[in-house]
Amino acid sequence: MKVSVIVPIFEGNCYVMNIIEMVKENMVTIKSTGQHINVELLFINDSPDFPIQIEGLNDDNIIEIRVINNAKNIGIHGSRVYGLREAKGQYILFLDQDDKINDDCIVTQLKYIDKSDVCIGNGYKTSHNYRKKIYRHYQKQRLATIEKVFLKAACQIVSPGQCLIRKEAIPQEWYEYIVSDNGSDDFFLWILMFEKNRTFSLNTKEIYEHIDTGKNVSNDDWRMTKSAHNVISLMKKCGCIRDKSIRSYERRIAFWEDLQKYNGIKKAIIYIKNIDTCIWKLYAYYR
């Protein structure tokens, strides 16, 4: 059995050593269990002017490391797909360059994925002034297995880094329809998987940490909205997502955009017109 860890890198040489060490520590944990699991680490360099240097960083050969250089900057989705096409593992772990994983991340994710297609782990969201759990309790984590919550409220998975994915379960449409505006390619992946009836399992252990550096695309509302519209256009083109699902997501994005335009009474009217969406958002937040 092999796990492929895929990490797009953009001007992020300062993160490379940390990622290698984290994956090595996971391999040490795997070996301590006596399981026959191999791990490969693929760096996808999306900044051609900044070569990734790995010489001397893997002299012990605990893991296999490969660097794949994009000819030009193609964005995070294109880089993930590039890595996916090169990956040899049956299971995929997509990490961002500033993510952190615990030493037992891979081994416990493999344990809990069982026969499902995706295992969603728990963990923390961290910045310079806070650290909080991604899911406060089990029922909150269960929302990450319900498509309607994604469409009507918000994406319930902070980052692909908290998920282990069976490679063969990744829909072909995600390879072919590339989100050019960074931010929502993972949301597109989850919706495709829901629509194709892929199965999800939960790992309640805290095995992952999402680091808010202040430069994350997910914190840029304008860029995330632009990326959401990009996803909507691809949802319509790919031909495998139900019209009802597309309309639900379109309405959620339109609701958010309208809220940014108005204040006072007009804003209150927007809330009233979208009361069902508000209920879903409250349900997802306070669950």
N, C-alpha and C positions, 0 to 999 in steps of 0.2 A: 504494500500500500504506500502511496506517496501523496504528500500535501504540497501544493505549490503556493508560496506566499508571493503575491504580486504587489509591487510598490512603485507607483509612478513618482518620479523625482523631478521637481522643477526648481533649479537653482538651490538644491537642498543637500549639497555635499556634507554639510555639518550634521545631518541626521543619519548618514549612512552607517557610521560605526555603531550608533545606538541600536539601529534596526538589526544589524548583523548579530550583535550581542544578545538581543532579546530572542531572536530566532534560535541562536545556539543554545541558550538556556532552556528553551522549549525542547530542543533535541536531547539535551541531557536528561530532562524529566522523562521524556519518552523512553530513553534507553533504560532508565531506572525501573521502568515497569516491565521490561523484557519484551515489549511489543516490537514487531517488525514493521516499523514505519519510517520512511525516509522523508526528508524535507528539502525542497529546493527553494531558493530565494531569487526572485527575478526583479531586478531594478530596471524600470523603463525610464530611460533618460529623455525627458521632454524638453530639455534646454540644451540643444546641441553645442552651444558655445561654452558650456560648463561641463567638461567630461567628468565622469564618475571614476574615482580612483579606489580600487579595491585591492591593489597589490599589497601583500603582507597581512591582509585582514582575515584571511582564512587559511593560515598555514597548517592548522590541525585537521582540516578537511572534515569537520563535523557535519557541515551542510554543503550542499552544492550551490554556488553563487554564479549567477549569470547577469551580465549587463547588456541590455538591448538599447541601442541608440536610435531614437527617431531622427529621420532626415530633417524634419522641421517640427516646430511646436504644433501638436495636434490636440491638446487638451486632455483632461483626465479620462474621459470616456474612451476616446480613441486609444490612449495609452493602456488602459485596462484591457481593452479588447486585443491589442497587439500582444500584451503579455499572456492573455488567455489562449491565443492561438499557438503560442510557443510553449505553454505549460504542459508538463508531462504527468502532472498529478491527477488523481481521481477526485481530489477535493481542492477547493480554492479558498484562500484567505486573501481578500483585498485589504491592504493597509494604506493609509495616507502616510506621508513621510514623517509627520509629527505625532503619529499614534503611538500608544504604549500598550503592550500586552503582558499579562502575567506569565510566569514560567510554566504554568500548567494550562495555558490557554488552549493549545492545539490538542493535547491529550484529553481534556475534559469535553471539548467541543466534539471530538470524534466519538466519545462515549455517548453523548446525548443526542447526536444526530441520528443514530440508529438507522432506521430505514427511511427517514424523511429526506427531503431535498435541501433544506436549510435549517441550521441550528442557530437560534438567536440567543446570544449570551447577554448577561447583565454586566454592568461596570459603572464607570463614573464619567461625568462631564466636569472638566476642570479648567479654570482660568487663573489669573493672578490673584483673584480675590474670592473665589468660591470653589467648592468641590462637592458635588451632589450625585446621588445615585441616578442612573438612567431610569430605572424602574423602582419605585418605592416598595412595591410588593408584587406578588405573583399575578394578581388580577390585572394590574397595570401592564405587566409584561405580556399578558395574553392578548391585549389589544393589538400587539404587533403581528398577530396571526389573522387579523380581520381586515379584509380589503376595504370594506365600506368606511372604516375609520380613517384609512389613508386618503380616500377620495373625498370624504366630507369634512374631515377635521384637520388632520395633519399627518405627515409621515411619522410613523411610530418607531422607526429604526434610525438612531442617530447617525450611524455610519456603517458601511459594509464591513469595517474592521471588527465589529462585534458579532459577525456572522461567519460561519463555515458553510460553504456551498458545494453541493455535489456538482462537479463540472458538467456532466451530461444533462443536468436539469436546467442549465442556463439556456433560455430560448434563443433560437437562431436569429430572431428579429433584433435581439440586443446586440448581436455582432454586426448586423447590417445597417441599422438605423442609429446613427451616432448623434448624441446630444452635443452640439457644437459649443453651447454656452455652459460653462462649468457650473455644477451645483445640483442638478436634478437627475443625473444619469442613474443614480442608485434608486431613486423613486420610480423611474421608468422600468428598471429591472424588476423591482418588487411587484409592480402592477402587471407586467407581462407574466410573471410567475403565478400570481393569483389567477389571472385570466386563463392560464393553461393548467389550473388545478394542481400546481405543485404543492408539496406538503411541507409544513413548518413544525419544528419542535423547539423546546425552550431549555436553556441551561441557566438556572438561577444563580450560578456562581458569578462573582465579579471578576471577570477575566480580561477586561478591556478598559482602556482609558482614552477618552476623546479630549484632546488638548485644544483649548481655545487660545490661539496665539494673538488674536486681535486682527489677523489677516484672513481668517477663514471666510470662504465664499458664503457659507451658510449663515453668516451674520450680516451679510450685505443684502438688504431687502430688495433693492433695485435689481441687482444681478440675479438673485434667486427668482424674482418674478419674470425676468427675461428668459431665464433657463426654463421656467415652468411653461411659458408660451412655446418655447422650442419643443418641449416634451409633448404638449397638446398637438402640435402639428405632426409629430412623428406617430403619436397614438392614432391619428386619423389615417396616416399613410400606410402603416404596417399591416392593417387589415385583419388583425386578430384580437382587437379589443372592442368590447361591446359599446355601442353608441351610448347606452345608458351610463356606463362608467365614464366615458369621455365627458358627457354633459355634467355629471356630478363634479368632476374635477374642474371643468371650465367655470362652473358656477362658484366654486370655492375661491378660485383665483380672482374672478370678477368682483366678488364680495370684498376681498381684501383690498383690491385696487380702488373700489368705490369709497371705502373707509378712509383712504389717504387723501381723497379729493375734498371732502366736506367736513364741516363742524356743526355743532348745535343741532337744530331741529332736523336738518337734512341728514345728518349722520344717524340720528335716532330713527328716522324713517327707513334708512338702509338696514339697520338692525331688525326692525319689525318685518320688513319684506323678506329677510333671510333668517327668520326665527328658527327654522328647522336646522339650518347650518350652525347657528349659534348654539343650539341644544347639543348637537353632535360635538362641537368644540368643547363645551363645558363638560360633557360626558367624558371625553378623552382626557381632559386636563385633570378633572377631580376624581376620576375613577380610582 
